[in-house]
Amino acid sequence: MSAAAIGFLQYVTQDPDTGIPSENVISQMGGNIYGGGTLAPCFLDENVIVVTIACNCFADSGVAAMGSCTLFIGLE
């Protein structure tokens, strides 16, 4: 068996009035993509300052690749 999970893991929004950040985990199983969780294909929100995307690719033949990338976005 082989599969790939690629998408959004979590993002952080920042209240423009108070500056307080708020983390939003959007993958199933609380972000555990390594234990069967899935990643969100998309999300819609305002005032996003951090986005984390991830991938988990595997196959029975021993092929495995896991990784994540975090993007920091500056609000003007």
C-alpha positions as CSV (number, residue, x, y, z in Angstrom):
1,M,0.0,0.0,0.0
2,S,1.2,3.5,-0.7
3,A,-0.3,6.9,0.0
4,A,0.5,10.6,0.3
5,A,-1.0,13.3,2.6
6,I,-0.2,16.8,1.5
7,G,-1.9,20.0,2.6
8,F,-2.3,22.5,5.4
9,L,-1.5,21.4,9.0
10,Q,-2.2,24.6,10.9
11,Y,-2.2,28.3,10.7
12,V,-2.1,31.3,13.1
13,T,-4.2,34.4,13.0
14,Q,-3.5,37.7,14.8
15,D,-6.2,40.0,16.1
16,P,-5.6,43.3,14.4
17,D,-6.8,45.3,17.4
18,T,-5.0,43.5,20.3
19,G,-2.2,41.8,18.4
20,I,-3.0,38.5,20.2
21,P,-2.2,35.4,18.1
22,S,-4.4,32.4,17.9
23,E,-3.3,28.9,16.6
24,N,-5.8,26.9,14.5
25,V,-5.0,23.2,13.9
26,I,-7.0,22.2,10.8
27,S,-5.8,18.6,10.2
28,Q,-7.8,15.7,11.5
29,M,-6.5,13.9,14.6
30,G,-5.0,17.1,16.0
31,G,-2.2,17.4,13.5
32,N,-0.9,13.9,13.8
33,I,-0.2,13.2,10.1
34,Y,2.3,10.4,11.0
35,G,-0.3,8.3,12.7
36,G,-3.1,8.3,10.2
37,G,-4.3,11.9,10.3
38,T,-5.1,13.8,7.2
39,L,-4.3,17.4,6.1
40,A,-6.7,20.1,5.1
41,P,-6.7,20.8,1.4
42,C,-7.6,24.5,2.0
43,F,-8.9,27.0,4.6
44,L,-10.4,30.4,4.6
45,D,-9.7,33.0,7.3
46,E,-8.5,36.6,7.7
47,N,-5.5,38.1,9.4
48,V,-3.3,35.0,8.9
49,I,0.3,35.5,10.0
50,V,1.7,31.9,10.0
51,V,0.8,28.9,7.8
52,T,2.3,25.4,8.1
53,I,2.0,22.9,5.3
54,A,3.1,19.3,5.5
55,C,3.5,16.1,3.6
56,N,3.6,12.4,4.6
57,C,4.4,10.0,1.7
58,F,4.8,6.3,2.3
59,A,4.8,2.8,0.7
60,D,5.1,-0.8,1.8
61,S,8.3,-1.1,-0.1
62,G,10.1,1.1,2.5
63,V,9.7,4.5,0.7
64,A,8.9,7.2,3.2
65,A,9.1,11.0,3.2
66,M,7.8,13.4,5.8
67,G,8.3,17.0,6.1
68,S,6.7,20.4,6.8
69,C,7.2,24.0,5.9
70,T,6.2,27.1,7.9
71,L,5.5,30.4,6.1
72,F,5.6,33.6,8.2
73,I,3.4,36.3,6.7
74,G,3.7,40.0,7.7
75,L,0.5,42.0,8.1
76,E,0.7,45.6,6.9
